[in-house]
Amino acid sequence: MKIKRILSATLAAAMLLCCCALTACASKPAAPTAADFEVQPGAYRYQDMGGFFVETEQGQYYLGEDQIIRFAEPGSRSFYPLCNKPNCGHGSDNCNAYTDYALGYWNGHLYTTTYGNNGPVVQRMDMDGTNRREVGQLPILTAVDGARHASGELLFHNGSLFYMYDAIETDPEWAMSIYQFDLETGKGRWLFQEDIPPFTYFCGSSYANICGDGFFFMMTNGVTGECTYALGSLKTGRVEATIPGWSDRNGRAMEQDGVLYYFKADAGLCEYDRATGVETVRFPMEAYTANPCYTRNYILVRSTDTEDFEQCTLWVLDRDYNLLGKAPQEKIGTWFPPAVCHHGKQHLLLAQRKDHPLYRHQRSVQLGAPSDAGHQQCQSPRLTHS
């Protein structure tokens, strides 16, 4: 493996901007100039704050910790509560913008969850926040002592809501569980239950990823502390393979053509051939942890270089793992969005800080066939209900 020499910081930043603007094509595009990019200093955007964020053709939607859904016109950075009621205080059940938890998009409608007497209820609404109606109910888990539980995390993907339930540790053979809820029909099914060992808990949605029909997630044995990366199939509802000895410092994996791509702690950027079970370190890195993003022509990596999270670095490589450039990045207080593969598309939310203002660049990078579901990137805060 040959690594090209590191470019200057200025050139590295330019290369990073170049990668963010790429779209899928047969050959690598010509290098753009600075005039091709819109660089806007300003405050943190809603989609950089770690809540639920949805981007559609109609506009951008955000749900934050205040439980208010906000909307911005396409291309705008001005968000307003998704409510047209006069003199509304935007903080009660009578407000169109108010909800309990979660925000997703599918087939021309927004989806959210609210609390009912029997647990979380999935609701569908029009794109302006009106005409809310119930789609269905998420299951409630009952412990052996009779206590009812529904705490966990969720994410939306391709017409489904995936709910990752916390384990009920008062049960004799407790374990995590995953439920898939169909947003169109309101029906659901349990996933991977035959393959999740007892005394296993879910490590959080930040370690889960969906690529095509693959559902990849990390689970930890509560007795031994050993972490395992599970490669589940949404077609069969079963875990088809596992990678033992996984670390919570590893990045979540993306799959293309039977090969997993990911960052591995104390190793670097790796490829794992599912057919042969062989793992290959393609680009050694000494970073403490990292989140790579794989596009058709480039690999973008944001690494946290030290355990104290005080130093970060942005890397740009080509798909042959040749280093094109890197630039140091100051610690950012807000949550940094990882690049996630959603049904063949990736949405890059990259940030580079200069003094206090943040310089944001948002570009879509198509990896495969276009999605019928539109563009979305949803984060997964916790839901607690017991």
C-alpha positions as CSV (number, residue, x, y, z in Angstrom):
1,M,0.0,0.0,0.0
2,K,1.4,3.3,-1.1
3,I,0.5,6.5,0.8
4,K,1.0,9.8,-0.8
5,R,2.7,12.5,1.1
6,I,0.4,14.8,3.2
7,L,-0.6,17.9,1.5
8,S,-0.7,21.3,3.1
9,A,-3.6,22.2,5.4
10,T,-5.0,24.5,2.8
11,L,-4.9,21.9,0.0
12,A,-6.3,19.3,2.4
13,A,-9.3,21.5,3.2
14,A,-9.9,22.1,-0.5
15,M,-9.8,18.3,-1.2
16,L,-12.3,17.8,1.6
17,L,-14.7,20.2,0.1
18,C,-14.2,18.6,-3.3
19,C,-15.2,15.2,-1.9
20,C,-18.3,16.6,-0.2
21,A,-19.7,17.8,-3.5
22,L,-19.3,14.6,-5.5
23,T,-22.3,12.7,-6.9
24,A,-22.2,9.2,-8.4
25,C,-20.7,9.1,-11.9
26,A,-18.8,6.7,-14.1
27,S,-15.4,8.5,-13.7
28,K,-13.9,10.9,-11.2
29,P,-15.1,14.5,-11.8
30,A,-12.8,17.4,-12.5
31,A,-11.5,19.1,-9.4
32,P,-13.8,22.0,-8.5
33,T,-12.7,25.5,-7.6
34,A,-13.6,27.5,-4.5
35,A,-16.4,29.2,-6.5
36,D,-18.3,25.9,-6.7
37,F,-19.0,25.8,-3.0
38,E,-21.3,27.8,-0.7
39,V,-19.5,28.3,2.6
40,Q,-21.7,29.9,5.2
41,P,-20.4,30.8,8.6
42,G,-23.0,31.0,11.3
43,A,-24.7,29.3,14.2
44,Y,-25.0,25.5,14.6
45,R,-27.7,24.1,12.3
46,Y,-30.5,22.0,13.8
47,Q,-29.3,18.9,12.0
48,D,-25.9,19.2,13.8
49,M,-27.4,19.1,17.3
50,G,-28.0,15.3,17.6
51,G,-31.8,15.2,17.5
52,F,-34.0,13.7,14.7
53,F,-33.4,15.4,11.4
54,V,-35.2,14.7,8.1
55,E,-34.5,16.1,4.7
56,T,-37.2,15.8,2.0
57,E,-38.1,17.5,-1.3
58,Q,-40.6,19.6,0.6
59,G,-38.0,20.9,3.0
60,Q,-36.1,20.1,6.2
61,Y,-37.6,18.9,9.5
62,Y,-36.0,18.8,12.9
63,L,-37.1,17.4,16.3
64,G,-35.0,18.5,19.2
65,E,-35.1,18.0,23.0
66,D,-37.9,20.6,23.4
67,Q,-40.2,18.2,21.6
68,I,-41.1,20.8,18.9
69,I,-40.9,19.8,15.2
70,R,-39.4,22.6,13.2
71,F,-39.4,23.2,9.4
72,A,-37.2,25.0,6.9
73,E,-37.8,25.6,3.2
74,P,-35.5,23.7,0.8
75,G,-32.1,25.5,0.9
76,S,-33.0,27.7,3.9
77,R,-31.4,27.6,7.3
78,S,-34.3,29.3,9.0
79,F,-36.4,26.8,11.0
80,Y,-39.9,27.5,12.4
81,P,-42.3,25.4,14.4
82,L,-44.4,23.2,12.1
83,C,-47.7,24.8,13.3
84,N,-50.0,27.2,11.6
85,K,-52.4,27.7,14.6
86,P,-52.7,31.4,15.6
87,N,-51.5,32.3,19.1
88,C,-50.2,28.8,19.7
89,G,-47.6,28.5,22.5
90,H,-46.0,25.4,20.8
91,G,-45.8,23.3,23.9
92,S,-49.0,21.2,24.3
93,D,-50.8,18.3,22.7
94,N,-53.0,20.8,20.8
95,C,-50.0,22.1,18.9
96,N,-49.3,20.6,15.4
97,A,-45.5,20.9,16.1
98,Y,-45.5,19.2,19.5
99,T,-44.7,15.5,19.9
100,D,-43.3,13.1,22.5
101,Y,-40.5,11.4,20.6
102,A,-38.9,10.6,17.3
103,L,-39.4,11.9,13.8
104,G,-39.1,10.1,10.4
105,Y,-40.3,10.4,6.8
106,W,-41.8,7.9,4.4
107,N,-43.8,8.1,1.2
108,G,-45.1,11.6,1.6
109,H,-45.8,11.6,5.3
110,L,-44.0,12.4,8.6
111,Y,-44.0,9.8,11.4
112,T,-43.6,10.2,15.1
113,T,-44.3,8.4,18.4
114,T,-46.3,9.5,21.4
115,Y,-47.1,7.9,24.7
116,G,-50.3,6.0,25.2
117,N,-51.7,4.1,28.1
118,N,-50.3,0.9,26.6
119,G,-46.9,2.2,25.5
120,P,-45.5,4.1,22.5
121,V,-48.0,4.8,19.6
122,V,-46.8,5.4,16.1
123,Q,-48.5,8.4,14.4
124,R,-48.6,9.5,10.8
125,M,-49.1,13.2,9.8
126,D,-49.2,15.3,6.7
127,M,-46.1,17.2,5.7
128,D,-47.5,20.4,7.3
129,G,-48.0,18.7,10.7
130,T,-51.8,18.4,10.3
131,N,-54.1,15.4,10.1
132,R,-52.4,13.2,12.7
133,R,-53.7,9.6,13.0
134,E,-52.5,6.5,14.7
135,V,-50.8,3.8,12.6
136,G,-50.2,1.2,15.3
137,Q,-48.8,0.4,18.7
138,L,-45.2,-0.7,19.6
139,P,-45.1,-3.8,21.9
140,I,-44.7,-3.6,25.6
141,L,-42.3,-6.1,27.3
142,T,-43.5,-7.6,30.5
143,A,-41.0,-8.8,33.1
144,V,-41.5,-11.9,35.2
145,D,-42.4,-9.7,38.1
146,G,-45.2,-8.1,36.1
147,A,-43.4,-4.8,35.5
148,R,-44.0,-3.4,32.0
149,H,-41.1,-2.0,30.0
150,A,-40.7,-0.1,26.7
151,S,-37.4,1.8,27.0
152,G,-34.9,1.7,24.2
153,E,-33.8,3.5,21.0
154,L,-35.2,3.7,17.5
155,L,-34.4,4.6,13.9
156,F,-36.3,5.0,10.7
157,H,-35.3,3.3,7.4
158,N,-37.0,2.6,4.1
159,G,-40.6,2.5,5.3
160,S,-39.9,0.8,8.7
161,L,-39.3,1.9,12.3
162,F,-36.7,-0.2,14.1
163,Y,-37.1,-0.3,17.9
164,M,-34.1,-1.6,19.9
165,Y,-35.5,-2.6,23.4
166,D,-33.4,-2.5,26.4
167,A,-32.9,-5.8,28.2
168,I,-35.1,-6.4,31.3
169,E,-32.3,-7.4,33.6
170,T,-34.7,-8.6,36.3
171,D,-35.6,-11.6,34.2
172,P,-33.6,-14.8,34.7
173,E,-32.3,-14.9,31.1
174,W,-32.6,-11.3,30.0
175,A,-31.5,-10.1,26.6
176,M,-31.9,-7.2,24.2
177,S,-34.6,-7.4,21.5
178,I,-35.3,-5.6,18.1
179,Y,-38.7,-5.0,16.6
180,Q,-39.4,-3.9,13.0
181,F,-42.6,-1.8,12.5
182,D,-44.0,-1.3,9.0
183,L,-45.1,2.3,8.6
184,E,-47.6,1.6,5.9
185,T,-49.5,-1.4,7.4
186,G,-48.9,-0.9,11.1
187,K,-47.8,-4.5,11.4
188,G,-44.5,-5.6,12.9
189,R,-42.2,-8.5,13.6
190,W,-39.4,-9.4,16.0
191,L,-35.9,-9.7,14.5
192,F,-32.9,-11.9,15.3
193,Q,-34.5,-13.3,18.5
194,E,-33.3,-16.9,17.9
195,D,-29.7,-15.6,17.4
196,I,-29.3,-13.1,20.3
197,P,-27.7,-14.9,23.3
198,P,-29.0,-14.5,26.8
199,F,-27.5,-11.8,29.0
200,T,-26.9,-9.6,26.0
201,Y,-27.6,-5.9,25.8
202,F,-27.8,-3.4,22.9
203,C,-24.9,-1.0,22.7
204,G,-26.8,1.9,21.2
205,S,-28.0,3.1,17.8
206,S,-24.7,4.8,17.2
207,Y,-23.3,1.3,16.6
208,A,-26.2,0.2,14.3
209,N,-26.3,0.6,10.6
210,I,-28.6,-0.5,7.7
211,C,-27.1,-1.2,4.3
212,G,-29.5,-2.6,1.8
213,D,-31.0,-5.7,3.4
214,G,-28.3,-5.8,6.1
215,F,-28.9,-4.7,9.7
216,F,-25.6,-4.5,11.5
217,F,-25.4,-3.9,15.3
218,M,-23.1,-4.4,18.2
219,M,-24.2,-6.4,21.3
220,T,-22.4,-6.9,24.6
221,N,-22.4,-9.9,26.9
222,G,-23.4,-8.5,30.3
223,V,-21.5,-11.2,32.1
224,T,-18.2,-11.4,30.3
225,G,-18.2,-7.9,28.8
226,E,-17.3,-9.3,25.4
227,C,-18.6,-7.3,22.4
228,T,-19.8,-8.9,19.2
229,Y,-20.7,-7.3,15.9
230,A,-23.8,-9.0,14.4
231,L,-24.5,-9.1,10.7
232,G,-28.3,-9.5,10.4
233,S,-30.5,-9.9,7.4
234,L,-33.8,-8.1,7.0
235,K,-34.9,-10.7,4.4
236,T,-34.6,-13.6,6.8
237,G,-34.8,-11.9,10.1
238,R,-31.8,-13.8,11.3
239,V,-28.2,-13.0,12.2
240,E,-26.2,-14.6,9.4
241,A,-22.7,-14.0,10.8
242,T,-20.9,-12.4,13.8
243,I,-17.5,-10.8,14.2
244,P,-16.3,-11.6,17.8
245,G,-13.8,-9.4,19.7
246,W,-15.5,-6.2,18.5
247,S,-14.7,-2.9,20.3
248,D,-16.9,0.0,21.1
249,R,-14.1,2.2,19.7
250,N,-14.7,0.6,16.2
251,G,-16.7,2.5,13.6
252,R,-19.9,1.0,12.4
253,A,-19.6,-1.0,9.2
254,M,-20.8,-0.4,5.6
255,E,-21.2,-3.2,3.1
256,Q,-20.8,-3.3,-0.6
257,D,-20.6,-6.4,-2.8
258,G,-20.1,-8.8,0.2
259,V,-17.3,-6.7,1.7
260,L,-17.6,-4.8,5.0
261,Y,-15.7,-1.5,5.3
262,Y,-15.0,0.0,8.8
263,F,-12.5,1.5,11.2
264,K,-11.0,-0.9,13.7
265,A,-9.5,0.4,16.9
266,D,-5.7,-0.1,17.2
267,A,-5.6,-1.2,13.5
268,G,-7.1,1.3,11.0
269,L,-9.4,1.2,8.0
270,C,-10.3,-2.5,7.4
271,E,-12.1,-4.7,4.9
272,Y,-13.8,-7.9,5.9
273,D,-14.7,-10.4,3.1
274,R,-17.9,-12.1,4.3
275,A,-17.3,-15.1,1.9
276,T,-13.9,-16.0,3.3
277,G,-14.1,-14.5,6.8
278,V,-10.7,-12.7,6.2
279,E,-10.1,-9.3,7.6
280,T,-7.5,-7.0,5.9
281,V,-6.1,-3.8,7.3
282,R,-6.0,-1.5,4.3
283,F,-4.9,1.8,5.9
284,P,-3.2,1.7,9.4
285,M,-4.3,4.4,11.8
286,E,-3.3,5.2,15.4
287,A,-6.5,7.1,16.2
288,Y,-8.4,6.3,19.3
289,T,-11.6,6.0,17.3
290,A,-12.9,7.1,13.9
291,N,-16.0,7.4,11.7
292,P,-15.3,6.7,8.0
293,C,-17.6,7.5,5.1
294,Y,-17.2,5.6,1.9
295,T,-18.2,7.2,-1.4
296,R,-17.8,5.9,-4.9
297,N,-14.4,7.6,-5.4
298,Y,-13.3,8.7,-1.9
299,I,-13.1,7.8,1.7
300,L,-13.7,10.6,4.2
301,V,-12.7,9.9,7.8
302,R,-13.1,11.9,11.0
303,S,-10.9,10.5,13.6
304,T,-10.7,11.2,17.3
305,D,-7.0,10.9,17.9
306,T,-6.8,10.8,21.7
307,E,-8.8,9.2,24.5
308,D,-9.6,12.6,26.0
309,F,-11.4,13.6,22.7
310,E,-9.4,16.8,22.6
311,Q,-7.9,16.4,19.1
312,C,-9.7,15.4,15.9
313,T,-8.5,15.0,12.3
314,L,-10.3,15.0,9.0
315,W,-8.8,12.6,6.4
316,V,-9.3,12.2,2.6
317,L,-8.3,9.1,0.8
318,D,-9.1,7.6,-2.6
319,R,-10.7,4.1,-2.8
320,D,-7.3,2.6,-3.2
321,Y,-6.5,3.9,0.3
322,N,-4.0,6.5,-1.0
323,L,-3.9,9.4,1.4
324,L,-4.8,12.6,-0.5
325,G,-4.8,15.0,2.5
326,K,-5.7,15.5,6.1
327,A,-6.4,18.5,8.3
328,P,-6.4,18.9,12.1
329,Q,-9.8,19.8,13.6
330,E,-10.4,21.4,16.9
331,K,-12.7,19.8,19.4
332,I,-16.3,20.5,18.7
333,G,-18.7,20.7,21.6
334,T,-21.7,19.6,19.6
335,W,-22.4,16.1,18.5
336,F,-20.7,15.3,15.2
337,P,-23.0,13.4,12.8
338,P,-21.5,10.2,11.5
339,A,-21.9,9.3,7.8
340,V,-24.6,6.6,7.5
341,C,-25.5,4.6,4.5
342,H,-29.3,4.7,4.0
343,H,-30.6,2.5,1.1
344,G,-27.7,3.2,-1.2
345,K,-27.2,6.9,-0.3
346,Q,-25.1,8.8,2.1
347,H,-25.6,12.3,3.4
348,L,-22.5,14.0,4.6
349,L,-22.6,16.5,7.4
350,L,-19.0,17.6,7.8
351,A,-17.8,20.5,9.9
352,Q,-14.6,22.4,10.2
353,R,-14.3,25.0,12.9
354,K,-12.5,28.3,12.6
355,D,-12.6,30.3,15.8
356,H,-16.2,30.2,17.1
357,P,-18.3,30.2,13.9
358,L,-18.9,26.8,12.2
359,Y,-18.4,26.4,8.5
360,R,-20.9,23.8,7.3
361,H,-21.1,21.9,4.0
362,Q,-23.9,19.5,3.2
363,R,-23.8,17.4,0.1
364,S,-25.4,14.1,-1.0
365,V,-23.2,11.4,-2.3
366,Q,-25.0,8.7,-4.2
367,L,-23.5,5.2,-3.8
368,G,-26.1,3.2,-5.7
369,A,-29.6,3.2,-7.0
370,P,-31.7,6.1,-5.9
371,S,-34.0,5.6,-2.9
372,D,-37.8,5.8,-3.3
373,A,-38.0,7.0,0.2
374,G,-36.4,10.4,-0.4
375,H,-33.4,11.7,1.6
376,Q,-33.2,11.3,5.3
377,Q,-30.8,11.1,8.1
378,C,-32.3,10.3,11.5
379,Q,-30.5,10.1,14.7
380,S,-31.7,8.0,17.6
381,P,-31.9,9.5,21.1
382,R,-33.2,7.4,23.8
383,L,-36.9,6.7,24.7
384,T,-37.7,5.7,28.2
385,H,-41.2,4.4,29.1
386,S,-41.9,1.9,31.9
